[in-house]
Amino acid sequence: MQNVTRATFNHVMVPNYAPSDIIPVRGAGSRIWDQQGKEYLDFACGIAVTLLGHCHPKLVAALTEQAGKLWHLSNVMTNEPALRLAQKLTAATFADRVFFCNSGGEANEAAFKLARRFGNTQSDGRKNQIISFYNAFHGRTLFTVSVGGQAKYTQGFEPLPGNIKHLPYNDLATLEEEISDETCAVVLEPVQGEGGILPATQEFIEGARRLCDKHNALLIFDEVQTGMGRSGKLYAYEHFGVTPDVLTSAKGLGGGFPIGAMLCTQKAAEVLQFGTHGSTYGGNPLACAVGEAVLDIVNTPEVLAGVEARAKLLREGLDVIGKRYGIFEPVRGMGLLIGAPLTAQWKGRAKDIVNAGFRHGLWTLVAGPDVLRLAPSLIIAEADLAEGLKRLDAACAELAGTAVKKASGG
């Protein structure tokens, strides 16, 4: 087998990523091991993806069984795993119809195309405005990155798709001022992920639903990151008691196997008639077989209740560490999607904490430069949670000690 190292990346890969020096080669549960055999606790889950840990035996079994039967058909034919997963998703949610694809970006692309087509069926071409929110993240296609409210992801890619309006998140008054009968959709994350793990308020969610109803616009929830049990419910909309017209799901849906889905009502689905949208790999039998196994495990009272219990332990541990080193403000988030905002003296240093965590055998994430993001497995053992917090404490102690040393001139 050809030997590869981190240096190989610089010679063969497009430089749009800057991966760490670590190359994992094996994973089991909430632990991974690199090429040198060093072990790391995983509090990142591949950005909230491997929600049942690495190589969960039931997911491995589902994939292995399906791999011996049928790999691919395309959308010229349907297949049993796709139909079973769609049945279970519609039975468990508000949705009447499902469209399968391969990622969260593709799911959102489908949702935004549906929204534009919905608007065009309701008017003479004037109802096409999409309202989104600053610091949102909806994907990396040109359409989805334009709907997302972060200029750093669109600079240099102009001209961008038009008639997309960005507003302040959780600002219902401004939304009420800006929405109109020319708005075809309002899209929001129940918890802004890349924007700093900021949960929506109940007032904001309820108001968005009311205003969309008033102006005959679709309410789209991007639950790519909050979905599949991560919030403590199967989908985060359930916490608010507010139902969207369209919901996008990916990340945890495949537990690490690429799959995305757009869930929607019958009314919304009707505008995507034959030939209006598609995906060669969407509804792939391998992906859907794994997705069905994930859903069967996650959508149980035991797992969902366990999310809340684990989240409580993690929040409490982060608060202790934050106070000990003066490093974190009170944590925020929903379920096991947790953000630890940095205090004023630590602003801009979230990546430093991630890197220190790696040195101590812990994998975490950032949500912008000022927030540490944690998204461990939904079924992570409590002993692993405790050990991960211990390693995070050591990482913060290292950084705080370095800061003290520098301040004293050492």
SULLIN-V86638 format. One record per residue. RES is the residue in one small letter. PSI is psi in whole degrees, -180 to 180 (none if undefined). D_FIRST is the distance of its C-alpha to the first C-alpha in Angstrom with 1 decimal. Layout:
{{RES | PSI | D_FIRST} {RES | PSI | D_FIRST}}
This chain:
{{m | 137 | 0.0} {q | 134 | 3.8} {n | 131 | 6.4} {v | 148 | 9.2} {t | 178 | 12.7} {r | -33 | 16.1} {a | -27 | 17.0} {t | -35 | 14.5} {f | -45 | 16.8} {n | -18 | 19.7} {h | -26 | 18.3} {v | -13 | 17.1} {m | 148 | 19.1} {v | 136 | 22.9} {p | 37 | 24.6} {n | -7 | 26.6} {y | 160 | 24.9} {a | 72 | 24.8} {p | 157 | 22.3} {s | 171 | 22.6} {d | -12 | 20.4} {i | 134 | 19.1} {i | 100 | 15.8} {p | 144 | 16.4} {v | -11 | 13.7} {r | 147 | 16.3} {g | 148 | 19.9} {a | 122 | 22.8} {g | -127 | 26.4} {s | 26 | 27.3} {r | 146 | 24.6} {i | 158 | 21.2} {w | 138 | 18.8} {d | -175 | 16.8} {q | -28 | 13.8} {q | 1 | 16.5} {g | 5 | 17.9} {k | 139 | 21.0} {e | 142 | 22.9} {y | 140 | 24.7} {l | 137 | 27.5} {d | 104 | 27.2} {f | 19 | 30.6} {a | -34 | 29.1} {c | 40 | 27.5} {g | 40 | 25.6} {i | 63 | 29.1} {a | 36 | 31.0} {v | -57 | 28.5} {t | 67 | 27.0} {l | -12 | 30.6} {l | 20 | 30.0} {g | -175 | 27.2} {h | 135 | 23.5} {c | 45 | 22.6} {h | 129 | 26.3} {p | -34 | 26.6} {k | -30 | 29.1} {l | -40 | 27.0} {v | -42 | 23.9} {a | -42 | 26.4} {a | -43 | 27.9} {l | -44 | 24.7} {t | -44 | 23.5} {e | -47 | 27.0} {q | -33 | 27.3} {a | -25 | 23.8} {g | -1 | 25.3} {k | -59 | 28.4} {l | 129 | 28.2} {w | -45 | 25.8} {h | 145 | 27.9} {l | -30 | 31.4} {s | -178 | 32.4} {n | 7 | 35.9} {v | -29 | 37.6} {m | 152 | 37.5} {t | 178 | 37.5} {n | 160 | 35.7} {e | -46 | 36.6} {p | -39 | 34.2} {a | -42 | 35.5} {l | -41 | 39.1} {r | -44 | 38.8} {l | -41 | 37.2} {a | -42 | 39.9} {q | -44 | 42.6} {k | -36 | 41.5} {l | -42 | 41.2} {t | -35 | 44.7} {a | -30 | 46.2} {a | -7 | 45.0} {t | -175 | 46.0} {f | -19 | 48.7} {a | 150 | 46.8} {d | -26 | 48.0} {r | 155 | 45.1} {v | 140 | 41.3} {f | 126 | 39.1} {f | 144 | 35.3} {c | -152 | 32.8} {n | -8 | 29.4} {s | 171 | 30.2} {g | -40 | 33.2} {g | -42 | 33.7} {e | -37 | 34.0} {a | -42 | 36.3} {n | -37 | 38.5} {e | -44 | 38.5} {a | -42 | 39.9} {a | -41 | 42.4} {f | -35 | 43.7} {k | -41 | 44.0} {l | -43 | 45.9} {a | -45 | 48.1} {r | -42 | 49.0} {r | -38 | 49.7} {f | -46 | 51.8} {g | -40 | 53.8} {n | -27 | 54.4} {t | -14 | 55.8} {q | -6 | 58.2} {s | -174 | 59.7} {d | 29 | 60.3} {g | 1 | 57.1} {r | -20 | 58.2} {k | 79 | 56.4} {n | 9 | 52.9} {q | 133 | 52.6} {i | 128 | 49.7} {i | 127 | 50.4} {s | -170 | 47.6} {f | 145 | 47.5} {y | 145 | 46.6} {n | 13 | 43.3} {a | 163 | 42.0} {f | 124 | 38.5} {h | 5 | 37.9} {g | -178 | 34.7} {r | 4 | 33.3} {t | 164 | 34.7} {l | -37 | 37.7} {f | -50 | 40.1} {t | -35 | 38.8} {v | -25 | 38.3} {s | -36 | 41.9} {v | -37 | 43.2} {g | 146 | 41.5} {g | 42 | 43.8} {q | 111 | 41.7} {a | -29 | 42.5} {k | -22 | 39.4} {y | -10 | 37.3} {t | -17 | 39.6} {q | 129 | 40.6} {g | -4 | 39.6} {f | 12 | 39.2} {e | 155 | 42.9} {p | 145 | 44.8} {l | 157 | 44.0} {p | 141 | 45.2} {g | 176 | 48.9} {n | 45 | 51.2} {i | 123 | 49.0} {k | 127 | 51.0} {h | 135 | 49.6} {l | 164 | 51.8} {p | 136 | 51.7} {y | 142 | 50.0} {n | 18 | 52.4} {d | 88 | 55.4} {l | -37 | 57.3} {a | -43 | 60.3} {t | -40 | 58.4} {l | -42 | 56.7} {e | -35 | 60.1} {e | -37 | 61.4} {e | -28 | 58.6} {i | 148 | 57.9} {s | -179 | 60.0} {d | -7 | 60.5} {e | 1 | 58.2} {t | 126 | 55.3} {c | -23 | 53.0} {a | 150 | 50.7} {v | 126 | 50.2} {v | 132 | 46.6} {l | 156 | 45.8} {e | 128 | 43.3} {p | -30 | 45.1} {v | 117 | 43.3} {q | 122 | 42.1} {g | -72 | 38.5} {e | -25 | 37.5} {g | 3 | 41.2} {g | 19 | 41.3} {i | 60 | 41.4} {l | 113 | 44.9} {p | 146 | 46.5} {a | 154 | 49.1} {t | 156 | 52.6} {q | -42 | 54.4} {e | -42 | 57.0} {f | -45 | 54.6} {i | -46 | 52.8} {e | -41 | 56.2} {g | -40 | 57.6} {a | -41 | 54.8} {r | -45 | 55.3} {r | -43 | 59.0} {l | -36 | 58.8} {c | -40 | 56.3} {d | -42 | 58.8} {k | -38 | 61.6} {h | 13 | 60.0} {n | 47 | 58.3} {a | 154 | 54.8} {l | 140 | 51.6} {l | 117 | 50.3} {i | 125 | 46.5} {f | 121 | 44.6} {d | 102 | 41.1} {e | 32 | 39.6} {v | -42 | 36.0} {q | -33 | 35.7} {t | -13 | 38.7} {g | 176 | 38.3} {m | 48 | 37.0} {g | -10 | 38.8} {r | -30 | 37.8} {s | -10 | 41.5} {g | -12 | 42.7} {k | 166 | 43.8} {l | -47 | 41.7} {y | 148 | 42.5} {a | -24 | 44.3} {y | -26 | 47.2} {e | -27 | 48.5} {h | -30 | 49.3} {f | -14 | 51.7} {g | 24 | 53.4} {v | 131 | 52.9} {t | 128 | 51.2} {p | 173 | 49.5} {d | -30 | 49.6} {v | 140 | 45.9} {l | 136 | 43.0} {t | 142 | 39.4} {s | 144 | 36.6} {a | -133 | 32.8} {k | -101 | 30.5} {g | -15 | 31.3} {l | -33 | 32.3} {g | 2 | 28.8} {g | 19 | 27.8} {g | -18 | 24.6} {f | 133 | 24.3} {p | 121 | 25.7} {i | 145 | 29.3} {g | 161 | 32.6} {a | 143 | 36.2} {m | 121 | 39.6} {l | 140 | 42.4} {c | 167 | 45.9} {t | 165 | 49.5} {q | -42 | 50.9} {k | -44 | 53.0} {a | -41 | 50.1} {a | -31 | 47.9} {e | -23 | 50.7} {v | -16 | 50.2} {l | 76 | 46.7} {q | 175 | 47.9} {f | 128 | 46.0} {g | -5 | 44.0} {t | -21 | 44.5} {h | 160 | 40.9} {g | 176 | 37.6} {s | 122 | 33.9} {t | -45 | 31.6} {y | -8 | 29.3} {g | 132 | 32.1} {g | 21 | 32.8} {n | 134 | 29.4} {p | -38 | 29.7} {l | -49 | 26.5} {a | -43 | 27.6} {c | -33 | 31.2} {a | -43 | 30.4} {v | -43 | 28.6} {g | -39 | 31.4} {e | -41 | 34.0} {a | -41 | 32.5} {v | -49 | 32.4} {l | -41 | 36.1} {d | -35 | 37.2} {i | -48 | 36.0} {v | -42 | 37.1} {n | 59 | 40.5} {t | 149 | 42.1} {p | -35 | 44.8} {e | -48 | 42.9} {v | -45 | 39.8} {l | -39 | 42.0} {a | -34 | 44.4} {g | -30 | 41.5} {v | -47 | 40.4} {e | -41 | 43.9} {a | -43 | 43.9} {r | -38 | 40.6} {a | -39 | 41.7} {k | -45 | 44.8} {l | -42 | 43.0} {l | -43 | 40.7} {r | -44 | 43.6} {e | -42 | 45.7} {g | -40 | 42.9} {l | -38 | 42.4} {d | -40 | 46.2} {v | -47 | 46.4} {i | -43 | 43.7} {g | -43 | 45.2} {k | -36 | 48.6} {r | -39 | 47.5} {y | 1 | 46.0} {g | 35 | 47.9} {i | -31 | 44.6} {f | 142 | 44.8} {e | 173 | 47.6} {p | 137 | 48.1} {v | 162 | 45.1} {r | 171 | 45.2} {g | -156 | 43.4} {m | 126 | 43.5} {g | -133 | 41.8} {l | 34 | 38.4} {l | 98 | 38.1} {i | 135 | 39.6} {g | 134 | 40.4} {a | 97 | 41.6} {p | 142 | 43.6} {l | 146 | 43.8} {t | 169 | 47.2} {a | -43 | 48.9} {q | -12 | 47.9} {w | 6 | 44.2} {k | 139 | 44.1} {g | 3 | 41.1} {r | 20 | 38.9} {a | -40 | 37.0} {k | -34 | 33.7} {d | -38 | 34.6} {i | -41 | 34.9} {v | -47 | 31.6} {n | -39 | 29.9} {a | -37 | 32.0} {g | -44 | 31.0} {f | -42 | 27.3} {r | -27 | 28.3} {h | 13 | 30.1} {g | 38 | 27.4} {l | 134 | 28.8} {w | 116 | 27.6} {t | -175 | 30.6} {l | 171 | 31.5} {v | 159 | 34.2} {a | 72 | 36.8} {g | 176 | 38.0} {p | -14 | 38.6} {d | 7 | 41.3} {v | 127 | 39.9} {l | 131 | 37.3} {r | 134 | 35.9} {l | 129 | 34.8} {a | 68 | 33.6} {p | 175 | 32.2} {s | 145 | 31.6} {l | -19 | 34.9} {i | 23 | 34.5} {i | 137 | 33.3} {a | 144 | 34.8} {e | -32 | 37.8} {a | -36 | 36.5} {d | -37 | 33.4} {l | -47 | 35.8} {a | -42 | 37.8} {e | -39 | 34.8} {g | -41 | 33.6} {l | -36 | 37.1} {k | -42 | 37.2} {r | -37 | 34.1} {l | -40 | 35.6} {d | -44 | 38.8} {a | -39 | 37.1} {a | -43 | 35.5} {c | -36 | 38.9} {a | -42 | 40.6} {e | -48 | 38.3} {l | -41 | 39.1} {a | -38 | 42.8} {g | -39 | 43.0} {t | -41 | 41.6} {a | -41 | 44.1} {v | -41 | 46.9} {k | -43 | 46.0} {k | -41 | 45.9} {a | -30 | 49.2} {s | 1 | 50.9} {g | 11 | 49.7} {g | none | 47.3}}
